[in-house]
Amino acid sequence: CTLGCPRCERTIFLDKFGKKNFRILDLDINVFENFIDIPVDRIDICGNLGDPIYHRKFIELVRMLTTKCKHISITTNGSHKTRQWWKNLNSVLRTGDVVQFSIDGTPENFTEYRINGDWDSIQVAIEECVVGPATTKWKYIPFSFNETDIDTTRELSVNLGIDKFLVEPSDRWLKNDPLRPTNHIGSRDAVKQLYD
């Protein structure tokens, strides 16, 4: 993953053990293909321990998965890939698939959490995906630095053509965490009442 999100377990483990001692191997496509031996309704490719689009053979992986399941959902920040790469991904995706962008804030402040994120390349990704076959979503985690920007960011997502804007509070807070939102947006119940 190109990002260094402070509350991601991957970042915490890398900080604690160092890169040489914490090696994350790419998923072997052939092994995974053989593992899925019955039709599957949906496969979620998400980045709990890193952004999945950085798998060396990600588009090949998605292509293989289209033969194994009806729907694919990809969660990514979208940083650092070229327009051609996104065009290639769109050529594999189908109607019913989802590309969800994890962008927590405005272009000016989202990197306070998504460290090393790159707005220019994310915008390219969004521009390509909104014209592709998949549904697009923008996932927004409220933090202390962005909790007042939700409506502004939602408007930006609409202007960029994103299909759905989701506010999803985190549960990865440290004690007295400076990133934790200070107002009522910090809980899932509060968000459900405000934005569902």
Summary of the structure (lengths in Angstrom):
residues: 196
radius of gyration: 17.1
end to end distance: 31.1
largest distance: 47.7
contacts: 565
relative contact order: 0.13
helix: 38%
strand: 15%
